[in-house]
Amino acid sequence: MTVPPLPASPVNPPPSSPRARNWRTTGVWALSVALVVAAWGLTQVQKPDDAPYDSFVSTTTVGERATTRNLAVTVTRVRAARSVSDGDRWHADGTWLVVDLDAATVVDQFGAALYVADLHLGDRTYSATERGESAKGMILVTGVPRHGSLAFELPEGALKGTATLEFAADYSTVADGVIQVAVDLDQVPLQNEVELDPTGWAR
């Protein structure tokens, strides 16, 4: 008995409909976009193991108390002068911004001091002088504020605009708290001479 041969399959399959082709193309593009978005999201969320961690910033204004993990600061007064002195053994002429403040630790006073006392003005940063009776490096005590003055020497004509004071109780502020105080320099009158407050216990 002879079995008749099966009909041959067509060489070219019937073309798919335009609607099916459109759906297939749209699906591929949607999947590609989703993968790109997911990859971008991962790069934003995941940081390298050695990437630095930002500081935790607490902002305030002159006269208002601010607190971070282990530091509390109140800037009590801001003065500007053409010369400064500590009333005893140090005197200097120039353009000076003098900041009086109370500061204390919050949880731990071991090895704590006012190590960071900077002034950010525009794209420049100025550190408080350590000459004279400066509160820069003042030893801090938990819960009992100490008082002192900081003096920043600035270029002539720099006492204008908004500046930001920054304080921390440790040289390294990575993943730790810092306090920032905004100061409107246009509102600070310029005096001929000011004297730094003695470093001691706050009143």
NUKE-839930 format. One record per residue: residue in three letters; x, y, z of N, C-alpha, C in turn; residue number from 1. Coordinates in steps of 0.2 Angstrom, whole numbers. Layout:
<pts>
+--------+--------+---------+-------+---------+----------+-------+--------+---------+-------+-----+
: residu : n_east : n_north :  n_up : ca_east : ca_north : ca_up : c_east : c_north :  c_up : num :
+--------+--------+---------+-------+---------+----------+-------+--------+---------+-------+-----+
:    ALA :      X :       Y :     Z :       X :        Y :     Z :      X :       Y :     Z : NUM :
...
+--------+--------+---------+-------+---------+----------+-------+--------+---------+-------+-----+
</pts>
This chain:
<pts>
+--------+--------+---------+-------+---------+----------+-------+--------+---------+-------+-----+
: residu : n_east : n_north :  n_up : ca_east : ca_north : ca_up : c_east : c_north :  c_up : num :
+--------+--------+---------+-------+---------+----------+-------+--------+---------+-------+-----+
:    MET :      4 :      -6 :     0 :       0 :        0 :     0 :      4 :       6 :     0 :   1 :
:    THR :      3 :      11 :    -4 :       7 :       17 :    -5 :      4 :      22 :    -1 :   2 :
:    VAL :      8 :      26 :     3 :       5 :       31 :     7 :      6 :      38 :     3 :   3 :
:    PRO :      1 :      41 :     2 :       2 :       47 :    -2 :      7 :      52 :     2 :   4 :
:    PRO :     11 :      56 :    -1 :      15 :       61 :     3 :     11 :      66 :     6 :   5 :
:    LEU :     13 :      69 :    12 :      10 :       75 :    15 :     11 :      81 :    11 :   6 :
:    PRO :      7 :      85 :    11 :       8 :       92 :     7 :     14 :      95 :    11 :   7 :
:    ALA :     18 :      98 :     6 :      24 :      102 :     9 :     22 :     108 :    12 :   8 :
:    SER :     26 :     110 :    18 :      24 :      116 :    21 :     26 :     122 :    17 :   9 :
:    PRO :     23 :     127 :    17 :      25 :      133 :    13 :     32 :     136 :    15 :  10 :
:    VAL :     36 :     138 :    10 :      42 :      140 :    12 :     42 :     147 :    16 :  11 :
:    ASN :     38 :     151 :    14 :      37 :      157 :    18 :     31 :     157 :    22 :  12 :
:    PRO :     31 :     158 :    29 :      25 :      158 :    33 :     21 :     164 :    31 :  13 :
:    PRO :     15 :     164 :    32 :      10 :      170 :    30 :     12 :     176 :    34 :  14 :
:    PRO :     13 :     181 :    31 :      15 :      187 :    35 :     10 :     189 :    41 :  15 :
:    SER :     13 :     191 :    46 :       9 :      193 :    52 :      5 :     200 :    51 :  16 :
:    SER :      0 :     201 :    54 :      -4 :      207 :    53 :      0 :     213 :    55 :  17 :
:    PRO :     -1 :     219 :    52 :       2 :      225 :    55 :      1 :     227 :    62 :  18 :
:    ARG :     -5 :     225 :    65 :      -6 :      226 :    72 :     -2 :     222 :    76 :  19 :
:    ALA :      0 :     216 :    74 :       4 :      211 :    78 :     11 :     214 :    78 :  20 :
:    ARG :     13 :     216 :    72 :      20 :      219 :    72 :     21 :     225 :    76 :  21 :
:    ASN :     16 :     230 :    76 :      16 :      236 :    80 :     16 :     234 :    88 :  22 :
:    TRP :     12 :     229 :    90 :      12 :      227 :    97 :     19 :     224 :    99 :  23 :
:    ARG :     22 :     220 :    95 :      29 :      217 :    96 :     34 :     223 :    97 :  24 :
:    THR :     34 :     228 :    92 :      39 :      233 :    92 :     38 :     237 :    99 :  25 :
:    THR :     32 :     239 :   100 :      30 :      243 :   106 :     33 :     239 :   113 :  26 :
:    GLY :     32 :     233 :   113 :      34 :      229 :   119 :     41 :     229 :   120 :  27 :
:    VAL :     45 :     228 :   114 :      52 :      229 :   115 :     55 :     235 :   117 :  28 :
:    TRP :     52 :     241 :   115 :      54 :      248 :   117 :     52 :     249 :   124 :  29 :
:    ALA :     46 :     247 :   126 :      44 :      248 :   133 :     49 :     244 :   138 :  30 :
:    LEU :     51 :     238 :   136 :      55 :      234 :   140 :     62 :     237 :   141 :  31 :
:    SER :     65 :     240 :   135 :      71 :      243 :   135 :     71 :     249 :   139 :  32 :
:    VAL :     66 :     253 :   139 :      65 :      259 :   143 :     65 :     257 :   150 :  33 :
:    ALA :     61 :     252 :   152 :      61 :      250 :   159 :     67 :     248 :   162 :  34 :
:    LEU :     71 :     244 :   158 :      78 :      242 :   160 :     83 :     248 :   161 :  35 :
:    VAL :     82 :     253 :   157 :      87 :      259 :   157 :     85 :     263 :   164 :  36 :
:    VAL :     78 :     264 :   165 :      76 :      267 :   171 :     78 :     263 :   177 :  37 :
:    ALA :     78 :     257 :   177 :      79 :      253 :   183 :     87 :     253 :   184 :  38 :
:    ALA :     91 :     253 :   179 :      98 :      254 :   180 :    100 :     260 :   183 :  39 :
:    TRP :     97 :     266 :   180 :      98 :      273 :   183 :     96 :     273 :   190 :  40 :
:    GLY :     91 :     270 :   192 :      89 :      270 :   199 :     94 :     267 :   203 :  41 :
:    LEU :     96 :     261 :   201 :     101 :      258 :   205 :    108 :     262 :   206 :  42 :
:    THR :    110 :     266 :   201 :     116 :      270 :   202 :    115 :     275 :   207 :  43 :
:    GLN :    108 :     278 :   207 :     107 :      283 :   212 :    106 :     281 :   219 :  44 :
:    VAL :    104 :     275 :   220 :     103 :      272 :   227 :    109 :     269 :   230 :  45 :
:    GLN :    113 :     265 :   226 :     118 :      262 :   228 :    125 :     266 :   227 :  46 :
:    LYS :    128 :     267 :   233 :     135 :      271 :   233 :    140 :     266 :   234 :  47 :
:    PRO :    146 :     267 :   231 :     152 :      263 :   232 :    153 :     263 :   240 :  48 :
:    ASP :    157 :     257 :   242 :     158 :      256 :   249 :    162 :     262 :   252 :  49 :
:    ASP :    167 :     265 :   248 :     171 :      270 :   250 :    168 :     277 :   249 :  50 :
:    ALA :    162 :     277 :   247 :     159 :      284 :   246 :    158 :     288 :   252 :  51 :
:    PRO :    160 :     294 :   253 :     159 :      298 :   259 :    151 :     299 :   261 :  52 :
:    TYR :    150 :     299 :   267 :     143 :      300 :   269 :    142 :     308 :   271 :  53 :
:    ASP :    136 :     311 :   269 :     135 :      318 :   270 :    134 :     319 :   278 :  54 :
:    SER :    136 :     325 :   280 :     134 :      327 :   286 :    127 :     329 :   287 :  55 :
:    PHE :    125 :     328 :   294 :     118 :      330 :   295 :    118 :     337 :   298 :  56 :
:    VAL :    115 :     342 :   294 :     115 :      349 :   295 :    109 :     351 :   299 :  57 :
:    SER :    110 :     355 :   305 :     105 :      359 :   308 :    106 :     366 :   307 :  58 :
:    THR :    101 :     369 :   305 :     102 :      377 :   303 :     98 :     381 :   308 :  59 :
:    THR :    101 :     387 :   309 :      97 :      391 :   314 :     99 :     399 :   312 :  60 :
:    THR :     97 :     403 :   316 :      99 :      410 :   315 :    102 :     413 :   322 :  61 :
:    VAL :    105 :     419 :   321 :     108 :      422 :   327 :    103 :     423 :   333 :  62 :
:    GLY :    104 :     421 :   339 :     100 :      421 :   344 :     96 :     415 :   346 :  63 :
:    GLU :     96 :     410 :   341 :      92 :      404 :   342 :     97 :     398 :   343 :  64 :
:    ARG :     95 :     394 :   347 :      99 :      388 :   349 :     98 :     382 :   344 :  65 :
:    ALA :    103 :     379 :   342 :     103 :      373 :   337 :    106 :     367 :   340 :  66 :
:    THR :    104 :     361 :   339 :     107 :      355 :   342 :    108 :     350 :   337 :  67 :
:    THR :    114 :     347 :   337 :     115 :      341 :   333 :    116 :     335 :   338 :  68 :
:    ARG :    119 :     329 :   335 :     120 :      323 :   339 :    123 :     325 :   346 :  69 :
:    ASN :    129 :     329 :   346 :     133 :      330 :   352 :    135 :     337 :   352 :  70 :
:    LEU :    131 :     342 :   350 :     133 :      349 :   350 :    127 :     353 :   350 :  71 :
:    ALA :    127 :     358 :   355 :     122 :      363 :   355 :    125 :     370 :   355 :  72 :
:    VAL :    123 :     374 :   350 :     126 :      381 :   350 :    121 :     386 :   349 :  73 :
:    THR :    122 :     392 :   352 :     118 :      398 :   352 :    123 :     404 :   350 :  74 :
:    VAL :    122 :     407 :   344 :     126 :      413 :   343 :    123 :     419 :   346 :  75 :
:    THR :    126 :     422 :   351 :     122 :      427 :   354 :    123 :     434 :   352 :  76 :
:    ARG :    129 :     435 :   348 :     130 :      442 :   345 :    135 :     441 :   340 :  77 :
:    VAL :    134 :     446 :   335 :     139 :      446 :   329 :    141 :     453 :   328 :  78 :
:    ARG :    148 :     455 :   328 :     150 :      461 :   328 :    156 :     462 :   322 :  79 :
:    ALA :    156 :     468 :   319 :     161 :      469 :   314 :    166 :     475 :   316 :  80 :
:    ALA :    172 :     474 :   314 :     177 :      480 :   317 :    183 :     480 :   312 :  81 :
:    ARG :    186 :     486 :   313 :     192 :      487 :   309 :    198 :     485 :   313 :  82 :
:    SER :    197 :     483 :   320 :     203 :      480 :   324 :    199 :     476 :   329 :  83 :
:    VAL :    203 :     471 :   332 :     201 :      467 :   337 :    206 :     466 :   342 :  84 :
:    SER :    204 :     465 :   349 :     209 :      463 :   354 :    206 :     459 :   359 :  85 :
:    ASP :    210 :     456 :   363 :     207 :      451 :   369 :    207 :     455 :   375 :  86 :
:    GLY :    209 :     462 :   375 :     209 :      466 :   381 :    215 :     465 :   385 :  87 :
:    ASP :    220 :     461 :   383 :     226 :      459 :   387 :    232 :     459 :   383 :  88 :
:    ARG :    233 :     454 :   379 :     240 :      453 :   376 :    240 :     453 :   368 :  89 :
:    TRP :    234 :     453 :   365 :     233 :      453 :   358 :    229 :     458 :   355 :  90 :
:    HIS :    231 :     461 :   349 :     228 :      466 :   345 :    230 :     465 :   338 :  91 :
:    ALA :    225 :     466 :   334 :     226 :      466 :   327 :    221 :     470 :   323 :  92 :
:    ASP :    224 :     474 :   318 :     220 :      478 :   313 :    218 :     474 :   307 :  93 :
:    GLY :    213 :     476 :   304 :     211 :      473 :   298 :    203 :     473 :   297 :  94 :
:    THR :    200 :     468 :   294 :     193 :      468 :   293 :    191 :     462 :   297 :  95 :
:    TRP :    187 :     462 :   302 :     186 :      457 :   307 :    178 :     456 :   308 :  96 :
:    LEU :    176 :     450 :   308 :     169 :      448 :   310 :    170 :     444 :   317 :  97 :
:    VAL :    167 :     446 :   322 :     168 :      443 :   329 :    161 :     440 :   330 :  98 :
:    VAL :    161 :     434 :   332 :     155 :      430 :   334 :    156 :     428 :   341 :  99 :
:    ASP :    151 :     430 :   345 :     150 :      428 :   352 :    145 :     422 :   352 : 100 :
:    LEU :    147 :     417 :   356 :     142 :      411 :   356 :    143 :     407 :   363 : 101 :
:    ASP :    137 :     403 :   364 :     137 :      398 :   369 :    137 :     391 :   366 : 102 :
:    ALA :    141 :     387 :   369 :     141 :      380 :   366 :    142 :     375 :   371 : 103 :
:    ALA :    139 :     369 :   370 :     140 :      363 :   375 :    139 :     357 :   371 : 104 :
:    THR :    142 :     351 :   374 :     140 :      345 :   371 :    133 :     342 :   374 : 105 :
:    VAL :    131 :     337 :   370 :     124 :      335 :   372 :    124 :     328 :   375 : 106 :
:    VAL :    128 :     323 :   373 :     128 :      317 :   376 :    135 :     315 :   379 : 107 :
:    ASP :    141 :     317 :   376 :     147 :      315 :   378 :    152 :     320 :   377 : 108 :
:    GLN :    156 :     322 :   383 :     160 :      327 :   383 :    168 :     325 :   382 : 109 :
:    PHE :    169 :     318 :   382 :     176 :      316 :   382 :    179 :     318 :   375 : 110 :
:    GLY :    184 :     322 :   376 :     188 :      324 :   370 :    185 :     329 :   366 : 111 :
:    ALA :    179 :     332 :   368 :     175 :      336 :   364 :    177 :     343 :   365 : 112 :
:    ALA :    178 :     347 :   359 :     179 :      354 :   359 :    176 :     357 :   353 : 113 :
:    LEU :    177 :     364 :   352 :     174 :      367 :   347 :    179 :     367 :   341 : 114 :
:    TYR :    180 :     361 :   338 :     186 :      360 :   333 :    184 :     364 :   327 : 115 :
:    VAL :    178 :     364 :   324 :     176 :      367 :   318 :    173 :     373 :   319 : 116 :
:    ALA :    175 :     379 :   317 :     172 :      385 :   318 :    174 :     389 :   311 : 117 :
:    ASP :    170 :     388 :   306 :     171 :      391 :   299 :    166 :     396 :   297 : 118 :
:    LEU :    168 :     401 :   293 :     163 :      405 :   290 :    163 :     404 :   282 : 119 :
:    HIS :    158 :     403 :   279 :     157 :      402 :   272 :    154 :     408 :   269 : 120 :
:    LEU :    158 :     411 :   265 :     156 :      418 :   262 :    157 :     417 :   254 : 121 :
:    GLY :    152 :     417 :   250 :     152 :      415 :   243 :    155 :     408 :   242 : 122 :
:    ASP :    160 :     408 :   238 :     164 :      401 :   237 :    170 :     401 :   241 : 123 :
:    ARG :    171 :     405 :   246 :     177 :      404 :   250 :    175 :     403 :   258 : 124 :
:    THR :    180 :     399 :   261 :     179 :      397 :   268 :    184 :     400 :   272 : 125 :
:    TYR :    182 :     403 :   278 :     187 :      406 :   282 :    187 :     403 :   289 : 126 :
:    SER :    192 :     401 :   292 :     192 :      398 :   299 :    194 :     403 :   304 : 127 :
:    ALA :    191 :     402 :   310 :     192 :      407 :   315 :    199 :     407 :   317 : 128 :
:    THR :    202 :     413 :   319 :     209 :      414 :   321 :    209 :     410 :   328 : 129 :
:    GLU :    215 :     408 :   329 :     217 :      405 :   336 :    221 :     409 :   340 : 130 :
:    ARG :    222 :     415 :   337 :     226 :      420 :   341 :    222 :     424 :   346 : 131 :
:    GLY :    225 :     426 :   351 :     221 :      429 :   357 :    217 :     424 :   361 : 132 :
:    GLU :    212 :     427 :   364 :     208 :      422 :   368 :    202 :     420 :   364 : 133 :
:    SER :    203 :     416 :   359 :     198 :      413 :   355 :    195 :     407 :   357 : 134 :
:    ALA :    188 :     407 :   356 :     184 :      401 :   357 :    186 :     395 :   353 : 135 :
:    LYS :    190 :     396 :   348 :     191 :      390 :   343 :    195 :     385 :   347 : 136 :
:    GLY :    193 :     379 :   347 :     195 :      374 :   351 :    193 :     374 :   358 : 137 :
:    MET :    188 :     378 :   360 :     186 :      378 :   367 :    183 :     371 :   369 : 138 :
:    ILE :    186 :     369 :   375 :     183 :      363 :   378 :    176 :     363 :   380 : 139 :
:    LEU :    172 :     358 :   378 :     165 :      358 :   379 :    163 :     353 :   385 : 140 :
:    VAL :    158 :     355 :   388 :     155 :      351 :   394 :    148 :     349 :   392 : 141 :
:    THR :    146 :     343 :   394 :     139 :      341 :   393 :    134 :     345 :   397 : 142 :
:    GLY :    129 :     348 :   394 :     123 :      351 :   397 :    125 :     358 :   401 : 143 :
:    VAL :    131 :     360 :   401 :     133 :      366 :   404 :    137 :     370 :   399 : 144 :
:    PRO :    133 :     375 :   396 :     136 :      379 :   390 :    142 :     383 :   393 : 145 :
:    ARG :    147 :     384 :   388 :     153 :      388 :   389 :    152 :     394 :   384 : 146 :
:    HIS :    155 :     400 :   386 :     154 :      406 :   382 :    161 :     408 :   379 : 147 :
:    GLY :    161 :     411 :   373 :     167 :      414 :   371 :    166 :     417 :   364 : 148 :
:    SER :    172 :     420 :   361 :     171 :      424 :   355 :    176 :     421 :   350 : 149 :
:    LEU :    174 :     421 :   344 :     177 :      419 :   338 :    179 :     425 :   333 : 150 :
:    ALA :    185 :     426 :   331 :     186 :      431 :   326 :    188 :     429 :   319 : 151 :
:    PHE :    185 :     431 :   314 :     187 :      429 :   307 :    190 :     435 :   304 : 152 :
:    GLU :    196 :     434 :   301 :     199 :      440 :   297 :    197 :     439 :   290 : 153 :
:    LEU :    194 :     444 :   287 :     191 :      444 :   280 :    194 :     449 :   276 : 154 :
:    PRO :    194 :     448 :   269 :     197 :      453 :   265 :    193 :     460 :   266 : 155 :
:    GLU :    196 :     465 :   264 :     193 :      472 :   264 :    187 :     472 :   259 : 156 :
:    GLY :    181 :     475 :   262 :     175 :      475 :   258 :    171 :     469 :   257 : 157 :
:    ALA :    173 :     464 :   261 :     170 :      457 :   261 :    164 :     457 :   266 : 158 :
:    LEU :    163 :     462 :   270 :     157 :      462 :   275 :    150 :     464 :   272 : 159 :
:    LYS :    148 :     460 :   267 :     142 :      461 :   264 :    139 :     455 :   261 : 160 :
:    GLY :    132 :     455 :   261 :     129 :      449 :   258 :    127 :     444 :   264 : 161 :
:    THR :    126 :     438 :   263 :     124 :      433 :   268 :    130 :     428 :   268 : 162 :
:    ALA :    132 :     427 :   275 :     137 :      422 :   276 :    134 :     416 :   280 : 163 :
:    THR :    138 :     411 :   281 :     135 :      405 :   285 :    141 :     403 :   289 : 164 :
:    LEU :    139 :     403 :   296 :     144 :      400 :   301 :    143 :     393 :   301 : 165 :
:    GLU :    148 :     389 :   302 :     147 :      382 :   303 :    152 :     379 :   309 : 166 :
:    PHE :    148 :     375 :   313 :     152 :      373 :   320 :    151 :     365 :   320 : 167 :
:    ALA :    156 :     362 :   323 :     156 :      355 :   324 :    161 :     353 :   330 : 168 :
:    ALA :    159 :     348 :   334 :     163 :      346 :   340 :    168 :     341 :   338 : 169 :
:    ASP :    169 :     340 :   331 :     174 :      335 :   329 :    177 :     337 :   323 : 170 :
:    TYR :    183 :     336 :   321 :     186 :      338 :   315 :    183 :     334 :   309 : 171 :
:    SER :    181 :     328 :   310 :     178 :      324 :   305 :    170 :     325 :   306 : 172 :
:    THR :    167 :     328 :   301 :     159 :      328 :   301 :    156 :     323 :   296 : 173 :
:    VAL :    160 :     318 :   294 :     157 :      313 :   290 :    151 :     309 :   294 : 174 :
:    ALA :    145 :     309 :   291 :     140 :      306 :   294 :    138 :     308 :   301 : 175 :
:    ASP :    140 :     314 :   303 :     139 :      317 :   309 :    136 :     324 :   309 : 176 :
:    GLY :    134 :     327 :   314 :     130 :      333 :   314 :    135 :     339 :   314 : 177 :
:    VAL :    133 :     344 :   310 :     136 :      351 :   310 :    130 :     356 :   311 : 178 :
:    ILE :    132 :     362 :   314 :     127 :      367 :   315 :    129 :     373 :   310 : 179 :
:    GLN :    124 :     376 :   307 :     125 :      381 :   302 :    121 :     387 :   304 : 180 :
:    VAL :    124 :     393 :   305 :     120 :      399 :   307 :    121 :     404 :   301 : 181 :
:    ALA :    115 :     406 :   299 :     115 :      412 :   293 :    116 :     418 :   296 : 182 :
:    VAL :    120 :     423 :   293 :     121 :      429 :   296 :    121 :     434 :   290 : 183 :
:    ASP :    117 :     439 :   291 :     116 :      445 :   286 :    121 :     450 :   287 : 184 :
:    LEU :    127 :     450 :   284 :     132 :      455 :   285 :    130 :     462 :   284 : 185 :
:    ASP :    125 :     463 :   280 :     123 :      470 :   278 :    120 :     473 :   284 : 186 :
:    GLN :    118 :     469 :   289 :     114 :      471 :   295 :    119 :     472 :   301 : 187 :
:    VAL :    126 :     470 :   300 :     130 :      471 :   306 :    134 :     477 :   305 : 188 :
:    PRO :    133 :     482 :   310 :     137 :      488 :   309 :    145 :     487 :   310 : 189 :
:    LEU :    148 :     491 :   307 :     156 :      491 :   307 :    158 :     496 :   313 : 190 :
:    GLN :    162 :     493 :   317 :     165 :      497 :   323 :    172 :     498 :   322 : 191 :
:    ASN :    175 :     503 :   325 :     182 :      504 :   325 :    186 :     499 :   328 : 192 :
:    GLU :    184 :     496 :   334 :     187 :      491 :   338 :    182 :     487 :   342 : 193 :
:    VAL :    183 :     481 :   343 :     179 :      477 :   347 :    184 :     472 :   351 : 194 :
:    GLU :    181 :     470 :   357 :     185 :      466 :   362 :    182 :     459 :   362 : 195 :
:    LEU :    186 :     454 :   362 :     183 :      447 :   362 :    181 :     446 :   369 : 196 :
:    ASP :    175 :     442 :   370 :     173 :      441 :   377 :    178 :     435 :   380 : 197 :
:    PRO :    179 :     436 :   386 :     183 :      431 :   389 :    180 :     424 :   389 : 198 :
:    THR :    184 :     419 :   388 :     181 :      412 :   387 :    180 :     409 :   394 : 199 :
:    GLY :    174 :     407 :   395 :     172 :      404 :   402 :    165 :     402 :   402 : 200 :
:    TRP :    162 :     401 :   408 :     155 :      398 :   408 :    150 :     403 :   405 : 201 :
:    ALA :    145 :     401 :   402 :     140 :      405 :   399 :    135 :     408 :   405 : 202 :
:    ARG :    133 :     414 :   405 :     129 :      417 :   410 :    122 :     415 :   409 : 203 :
+--------+--------+---------+-------+---------+----------+-------+--------+---------+-------+-----+
</pts>
